[in-house]
Amino acid sequence: MGLKIEDRIAFGGGCHWCTEAVFQSLKGVSLVEQGYIASTGDAASFSEAVIVHFNSLEISEAVLLEIHLHTHKSTSNHSRRETYRSAVYVFSEDQNARFSNLLNGFQKDFNYSLITKVYPFQEFKSSRDAIKNYYLQNPKKPFCQLYIVPKLTLLLERYAVYVNESSKSN
């Protein structure tokens, strides 16, 4: 099997503005599609999420998942989970096996049980243009300052080696 350079994975957690801003800040990420994702079964309803296109030679699936788990409430089963499902949406059986194993391995890093689940990707609805790239267009808005900036600060503190230089100056 050859090296796969460009790949994609989808994540749901908190609001998609936050998730989008986190992944847009990372080296090796070429595109973040913000919107709503549906899976199957219990997760068939649409939930806020992003599709992350990345270069696996620059950033690994494990690092992407670790960052995702630490930048949203991955151990909190709050009342808004239908809208903000804590999820990894996979595009193949191989991804399903890899991310399920990675998720189990990261449990040791948390004091509480991870509620994040791996689901098969089923359908995507893109956000309307007016709210895409929300943080990049509105960094000074109160929502961004209150919710997104702390996540980006965490990125710089714990994962600086993976953060784009342009994101470090914001």
N, C-alpha and C positions, 0 to 999 in steps of 0.2 A: 504494500500500500504506500503510495507516494505522500509527500508532505502536502497538506492542504493549507494554502496560504490565506485565502479569503473564506470566511465562514460567517455564520450568523447564529444568534441565540436570542431569545426574548425573555424579558424580565418584567414581573409585576411586583409591586410592593406598596409604597406610598403613592402619592399623586404622581402622575406621569411627568409633570413639570420638574419635580425633584429628580426622578430617575433619569430623565433625559439629560439634565444638567450634569449629573454625576458621570454618566458614560460619555458625554461630549467632551469631558475634560481629560480623557485618557488617551495616551499614546497607543497607536495600533487600532484605534476605533475610527473607521472611515465614514460611518453613517449611523445615525440614531433616528429611527422612525418612531415618532410619538403617536399613540392612538389607543385603541381598545382591542383586546384580544379575547377570543372565546376558545375554549377547548371542547371537551366532551364530558358527558356525565354530569357530576356535581358542578363542574366548572364550565358548563355550556353557555352561561350568561357572559356578556362582555364586561371586562374589567380593565381599568386603566393599566397600561403597560407600554413597553418600548421594544422594538426589534433592534438589536445591536449587531452591526456588520463590523467584523474585525479581522485583523491580520494575525493569524495564530503564530507567526514567527516573531511578532512584536509583543503580544500579550496573550497569555494562556487562558483557557477556559476556567482553570482553577482560580486564577487571580480575578477574573471577571466575577465569578460566583462569590468569592470571598468578599470582594468589595460590595457586591449587591447585599449580601447578608449583613454587613456592618453599616450600611447606609439607609436601612429602613428597619422598621420594627418587626424583625423576622422571628421573634419569640412571643409576640403579642397578638392574641386572638381577639382583637377589639371588634366592636359592633359594625364597623364599616368594611369588613373583609370582603363582602360581595363586590363593592366598588373598587377596593384596593386589595385584591387577592395577592398574598405572598406566594409568588410562583416563579418557576423557571419553565418556559414553554420550549419544547424541543421539536426539531424538524425531522428526526430519524430515530430508529431504534438504537443505533449506536450512541447517539447523543443521550438518549434516555438512560442507558446503562452507565455512561460516563458521569453524567450529572447526578444521578441517584447515588453512585459511589462517592463522588465528591461531597455531596450534601451530608451523607452519613459521616464522612471523615471530619467535616467542619463542626459537627455537634460538640466535640470536646472543647471548642473555643468559647462556648456559651454556657452560662449558669443555668439557663432554662431551656426547655425543649424547643427546637426549631419547629415552627409551624409551616415553613416554606415547603411546597410540594412541587414535584416535577410532573408536568402535564404535556400531553401531545398538543402541538399547535394545530388549531383548526381553522380559524378565520381572523382577519385583521381589518379594522376600520380605522383609517387615518384620522387624526384630529383635524379640525378646521385650521386653515392657514393662520388665522389671527392668533392662535395660541401655540403654534409650533415655535421651537427655539425660544421658549418663554424667558428663561433666565438670561440668555444672550441679548435679548431685546429689552429686558426690564430689570436689570440687576439691582436697581435702587428701590424698586417697589417693596412695600412692607412685607408681602408674602415671601419674596425672594430673600430678604434680609432675615426674616424669622425662621424660615424652614430650609431654604436651599444653602445659604451661606454656611451654616454649621456643618452640613454634609460635605461641602467643598473644603472646609477647614480640616475636617477629619481626613479627607483624602490627602491633603498636604502633609498632615502630621504622620499618618501611618503608611501612605502609599506614594510618597512624593516621586519615587523613581518611575512610576507609571503615569504621572501627570504631565500633560503637554506644557511646554514652556509658556505658551501664550496664556494658559489658564492660571499659571502661578502668579502672574502679575495682576490678575483681577481682584 
